[in-house]
């Protein structure tokens, strides 16, 4: 066991791009369902998504897809807190909430497609495949989901909701300010992953490893800026050929990152994780 732990710790250090048991397949809402689209306040909209993602997390139990659902639910909690702040953080809270709502739909659609055996984008295929059979840690599972969702899904959602307001001004300011949510959620997310799923996630707890928190911040800034750049290219495309090239670039970048993030795996770690989670984790 000591040898396994040392190997996992070494793998964790090499994979410091971290965010830090199998159960029956959970029920997932139908594609396109947005619980609060067009009704309710931004805070109510986010709260509905939080409840939905928390329910998915709970149904997944110790399934290795659960860490991403867990961080997603935690991010919704944090976004709700930020939306309630006064003075307000965002200039256009309704756009942020709508973006969040449509974004979550993309994740749920990919999840359900994979469950039913239908094709999914390559970055998602890698994330789900590693979760099913890999010897990755919970941080890697969470990051693989985050990569597919941010670098692959987000550009398309941004284009669909609009990069500029009706008056022609850019929404980039609010988009950049949303980084606050990721930064605030980092510590609670890492501690939740360590408590629920994988004790080795404690290695990237920013209370005693500030480098990990800084690294995660820089990583997500990079991914989100890449997503905005891809969205701008996609929105500016003239004709089918340019749109296809922009879409291929999105797929290629996200898939390349997914392969990188899944490279470091430690034989035997799956059993360690599963035993820990099924034993009640660190609760």
N, C-alpha and C positions, 0 to 999 in steps of 0.2 A: 504493500500500500504506500509506503514511504517513497518508493521509486516512482510510482504512478503520480503521486502528488508533486514530486520534483519535476517530472516531465511535463505535467500540466502547467505548473508555474512557469517553466521555461517557455512553453508554448504561448502562455498568456503574455509574457513579456515581449516575445517576438511579434505578437498580434496586438500591440497596444493601440490598434485602431478600434478597439472595443468601445462600446458605450460603457463602456466603462472600462420508460413507462408509457404507455400508450393507453388512450381512453377512446370510447366510441366517438365517431365524428360528430362535432357539435352542429346544431342547427344554425344556419346563417341566413340573414334576410335576403330577399330576392334582389337581383341586380337593379340598380337605379333607385332603390328605395332610400329616400332621404327623410328621416323622421320629422324634421322641422323645416324643410325647405319652404320658403314663402310664408311662414307663420311663426309667431313667437319672437322674442327678443334674441339678440346674438347669444346672450348668456344661456337662455333656454335651449337654443339650438345646440350649443356645445354640451350642455348637460345631458341632452338626449343621446348624443354620440358617446359620451363618457359611459353612460349606463349600458349602451349596446356593446361597446368594446369590453367593458368589465365583465359582462355576461359571457362573451365569447372566451375571454381569459379563463373564467371560472369553469366553463364547460370543457376546456382543453386540459385542465388539470396538469399533469406532468408531461404531456405531449410537448415535444421540442419546438412546436410552433407557438407555444404559450408565451415565451419571453417577449416576442414582438407585440403580441396582443396586450401584454401587461404594460410595456412601456407606452404603448399607444393610449391606453386608458389613463395612465398617469399624466401624459402630455395633455389630454383633454381636461383633466382636473386643473392643471397649471394654467392652461389657456383660459378656463373659466375664471380663475382667480385674477389673471391679468386684465380680462375684460371688465371685471368689477372694480378695478382700481380707479381712484379719483385723485388727481386729474387723469383723464383717460390716456392710455398708452397709444392707441391707434386713432388716426384721423378718420378712418372709415371702418368702424367695427363690423358693420353689416357685411362688408366685402370679406373681411378676415373670417367671419363665421361661415359665410357661404363657401369660401375657399376650403375651409376645414371640412365642411359637410361633404362637398363634392370629392375632396381628396380621400376621405374615409371610404366613400363608395368605391373608389378604385381598388383599395386594399381588399374590401369585402368581395368584390367581383373576382379578383384574382384568386382569393382564397377558395371561393366556391367553385370556380372553374377547375382549379387543381384537384379539389375533392372529387369532382365528377369525371376526372380523367380527360378534360378538354385542354388544349394547348394554352400555355401562359407565356408571357414574355420571358426571354432567357434569364434575365436577372432574377425574376420570381421563380423560374424553374429550378435554378441553382439553390436559392434560399430554401425552397420547400424540400428539395432532394436532400440537402444537408440535414435539415430538421428530421427527415424520416430515417435516414440511415447513417449519418455522419458521426464522427467522434469529436465534434466541436464542443466548445463551451457555450454557456448561455449568453455570454456577451457577443460571441460571434453570431449566434442565431439572431439576436436582436439587431446587430449591425447589418447582417445580410438582408433582413426585412427592411430596415431603414434605407439601405442603399437602393433597393429595388423601388421603394416607394418614393423616395426623394428624387433620385437621379433619373428614374425611368418614368414614373407616373406624374410627378409634379409639373414638368414642362407642359404636358398636354392639358392638365387642369388649369394652369395659369392662362394658356391661350383661350380655353373655353370660357373662362370668367372675365378675361380682359386685362391687359397689362396697363391700360390707361383708363381714367375716369371719363364720364361723358363729356367733360369740358376739355379733354385732351391732355390733362396732366397725368404724370406717371404715378403708378401705385407702388413704385419701388421702395418708397420710404416706409410704408406700412409693412411691406414684405420683409425688409431688413429688420424692422423692429420686432418681428415675430421671432427672431433669434433669441430674444429675452426668454421666451417660453422654454426653448431647448436648454438654455443655460441654467435656468432655475430648476428644471426638472432633473438635471443630470444626477445630482447626489441622491435624491429620493429614488430615482430609477435604479441606480446601481445597488442601493441597499435593498430594494425590493427584489431584484434578481438574485442577490446573494441569499436573502431570507427564504425565498420561495423555491429556487431552482438549482443554484450552483454556488457552493461556498467560495469558489475561486474567483468569483466576481468581486469579492472583497479587495482583491489586489488593486482594483482601479477605483476604490472609494476615495474621493477627493479630500476627505477629512484628514487623511494621512498620506495621500499620494496626489499632491496638487498638480504634478506633471500630467497625470491622467486626465484631470478635469480640463486643463488647458489644451491638451491634445484633442480631446473630444470636441471642444469649442471650435478649434481650428478646422477640424475635419468637417463638421456640420456647416460652418461658414463656407468652406470650399464647395461642398456638395450643393448647397442652396444657391450659391452664385453660379455654379455650373448649370443648375436647373433654370435659372432666370435667363442665362445666355442662350441656352437651347430653346427656351420659349420664344425669345426675341427672334431667333433665326427661323423658327417654325412659323411665327406670326407674319414675318416679313417675306416668306417664300412666295414666289410668283410662278404659278403653274405647278403641275403634278410632279415634274422632275425635281424641282427645288424642294417641294414638300417631302417627297420620298427621301431625298438625301438628308434633310434635317431630321426626319424620323429615324433613319438608319443610324445617324450619329448618336442619337439618344440611346438607342438600343445597344449599340456597340460600347459606349462608355459605361453604361450601367452593368452590362455583362462582364466587361473587363474587371471592374471593381469587384463584382461578385466572385469571380475566379480568384482574385487576389485574397479576398477576405476568407475564402474557404480553404486556402492552401495549408495553413497550419492546423493539423488535427493530431490528437494524441490517442493512440490505441488504448482502449480500456476506459476512456473518460466517460463514454456514454453510460456504462454501468455505474460508475461513481455518481454521476449526476442523478440517474434514475433512483438509485438507492437513497440518496439524500432527500430527493423530493418526496418519494413515497413514504419516507420515514417522518414526514412532517416538516422537512426543511429546517431552517434555523429559528422557527417560531418558538 
